[in-house]
Amino acid sequence: MNILLMGNPNVGKSVIFSRLTGVRVVASNYPGTTVEFTEGTMRLGEEEARLIDVPGTYSLDDAPSKAEEVALRMIDEGDVIIDVVDATNLERNLQLTLELLERGRPMVIAVNVWDDALHKGILIDCGKLEEMLGVPVVHTTAITGEGIKELVERIGDAAAPGSPHRWKVDRWSEIGRIVSTVQSLKHRHHTFLEWLGDLSVRPSTGLPIAAVVLAACFFGIRFIGESLVGKVMEPLFDWLWLPVVEKISSWLGGEGLVHYLLIGRLIDGEIDFGQSFGLLTTGIFIPLAAVLPYIIAFYLALGLLEDIGYLPRLAVLLDSLMHKMGLHGWAIIPSLLGLGCNVPAVMATRILESRRERFIASTVLCVGVPCAALQAMIMGLVGNPERGGGLSYVLIVYAALFATWLILGRVLNRVLPGTSPELLMEIPPYKRPHVPTVLKKLWMRMVGFVKEALPIVLGGVLIVNLLYMVRVFDGLAWVAAPVLKHVLGLPRDAIVAIAVGFLRKDVAMGLLGAMDPALTIKQLVVASAVLAMSFPCIASFVVLTKELGWRGMLKATGIMIVTALIVGGILNLAIPG
Amino acid sequence: MAMRVPLTDMVEGETARVVEFLGGRGAVGRLARLGIREGAMLTMLHDPHMGGPVVISVAGSQVALGFGMATKVVVEVPRR
């Protein structure tokens, strides 16, 4: 038996889904994650049923969106539909409900977000609604689990309405009649969350709030990341892993090909996790000890912002700014995701309608948005006082990247033919974060990072060492030396790091940090910016090709290289020292 | 007497009835999904700020519209 879970976006469908199946799934506010559907199995008395979480749908009529097209096709596969309705927003939600009833499938209605509706003074007479629609109606509060058991019990009573198409003539007046019969409103005061929601979307108060939120995230992420690296991961590596690799090193005799590949160079006769550059030393250390802590910190912050519903408000606030880049406010979401990893960020540009928007959005994000792995290494190297760095130098890198993101977007908007699209979206109310959902999502993203990154980092370290041995880099360095020296002020060996950036940017930063003689702080700043902006890492490269096609990808890559050289050159001239 | 104005001319706190759309069919369909349809009552929550988006309350939820799209929604406001 196939059971379809359907409803408008942001009605808590995903939480009901995870309650029914017992398997927790991604539940958040932005499009992109809900466009793909999820399925699971649920127990229904003695038998097992297949439960499908259909993408959020406002309506099945008139020019449906991609997600709604999918939903429309799924209806034919469903034996029973569970229609999830937001109790705080009955009028608009009933549009889909009536459309579904017209299709004559057996249906049960879950009136969800019941607790919030009560808080807001909205009372819905479920018995009367059941009578009027002719299908079972159950009220639920998915977050607490209230009503879920009853919902399951009543799936068996699912009914198909007697006369389909009876509302086609004037659906809206029918909805008006239903709402006025079953719903009663009590006068009440605005809640704190509504007041906050209001403040954070109004430009005069919203922009300062956004600045505070983003700054708090930046420093919070840096603090958590730095603490995890310095107080947890580094001590753990020194305590547990160092003795192991030291033993392997002495067992291998401290030199030779295998030692070089596995352990790397000994720095003053000792293993240095940051600089030895062997598979078992730096290759393991970079992803797990240097980068993973920042991944955890970043996705914790992002997950909380998603779950409470802050992101749509940021999109409204930044709409005017994004228009100057030929985009609308929602296009900030891919760039924000890019601060974690550019791969999901480029994929998230699918939420944008036109090809032009997708090209601009993915190009500016690949140029101006450093991923968490790269940022972690930038914080570790450019922010390191022992290298003459500090927060001010880190901020120079960020400011340069942000300015480039903004200016490049404006330039592309001028140069590319076409017009800017318009923002149109619902702003869901703020809600308390559902901690299990946030943590589960964080866990999935962490596991995803380790699975994706670890093999590529290890492969990258291996390839770098092999290429060093066969002296491939010497030729490359000879060709690139004039540009590096005169435009960017970098030593010729830096080309190795920049080339390795194609594999993984964190490994590339690691190489910059391990260079001998050591780079000055100014060179580190220039090199970090160039590394961030020049071509994408191989994983982003693949999705970029998939999303933009070969020609689009080559165009984007060309833009990236030129931009990297220009901005790198400017930084080289502008920074004293 | 009521007055027909574009949505962008409404001021904060004002409530009006939607009477006409100047946009294409696609835009009308997208607006209707969010409850912005002919005859619907809506309340202006944040009027446009230097060509920025507007935020309105309609059918029990809050909706943000880009400035350009908002100019294409014609509403009838009570005489001021």
Chai-1 contact restraints between the chains, C-beta under 6 A:
chainA,res_idxA,chainB,res_idxB,connection_type,confidence,min_distance_angstrom,max_distance_angstrom,comment,restraint_id
A,Y58,B,R33,contact,1.0,0.0,6.0,A-B,restraint_1
A,S59,B,R33,contact,1.0,0.0,6.0,A-B,restraint_2
A,D62,B,G29,contact,1.0,0.0,6.0,A-B,restraint_3
A,A63,B,G26,contact,1.0,0.0,6.0,A-B,restraint_4
A,A63,B,G29,contact,1.0,0.0,6.0,A-B,restraint_5
A,N89,B,G60,contact,1.0,0.0,6.0,A-B,restraint_6
A,N89,B,S61,contact,1.0,0.0,6.0,A-B,restraint_7
A,E91,B,A59,contact,1.0,0.0,6.0,A-B,restraint_8
A,E91,B,G60,contact,1.0,0.0,6.0,A-B,restraint_9
A,R92,B,G35,contact,1.0,0.0,6.0,A-B,restraint_10
A,R92,B,A59,contact,1.0,0.0,6.0,A-B,restraint_11
A,V201,B,V55,contact,1.0,0.0,6.0,A-B,restraint_12
A,R202,B,H46,contact,1.0,0.0,6.0,A-B,restraint_13
A,P203,B,H49,contact,1.0,0.0,6.0,A-B,restraint_14
A,V316,B,P53,contact,1.0,0.0,6.0,A-B,restraint_15
A,V316,B,A64,contact,1.0,0.0,6.0,A-B,restraint_16
A,D319,B,G52,contact,1.0,0.0,6.0,A-B,restraint_17
A,D319,B,P53,contact,1.0,0.0,6.0,A-B,restraint_18
A,S320,B,G52,contact,1.0,0.0,6.0,A-B,restraint_19
A,H328,B,G66,contact,1.0,0.0,6.0,A-B,restraint_20
A,E422,B,G66,contact,1.0,0.0,6.0,A-B,restraint_21
A,E422,B,G68,contact,1.0,0.0,6.0,A-B,restraint_22
A,E422,B,M69,contact,1.0,0.0,6.0,A-B,restraint_23
A,L423,B,P53,contact,1.0,0.0,6.0,A-B,restraint_24
A,L423,B,A64,contact,1.0,0.0,6.0,A-B,restraint_25
A,L423,B,G66,contact,1.0,0.0,6.0,A-B,restraint_26
A,L424,B,R30,contact,1.0,0.0,6.0,A-B,restraint_27
A,L424,B,L65,contact,1.0,0.0,6.0,A-B,restraint_28
A,L424,B,M69,contact,1.0,0.0,6.0,A-B,restraint_29
A,M425,B,A64,contact,1.0,0.0,6.0,A-B,restraint_30
A,E426,B,L34,contact,1.0,0.0,6.0,A-B,restraint_31
A,E426,B,S61,contact,1.0,0.0,6.0,A-B,restraint_32
A,E426,B,V63,contact,1.0,0.0,6.0,A-B,restraint_33
A,I427,B,Q62,contact,1.0,0.0,6.0,A-B,restraint_34
A,I427,B,A64,contact,1.0,0.0,6.0,A-B,restraint_35
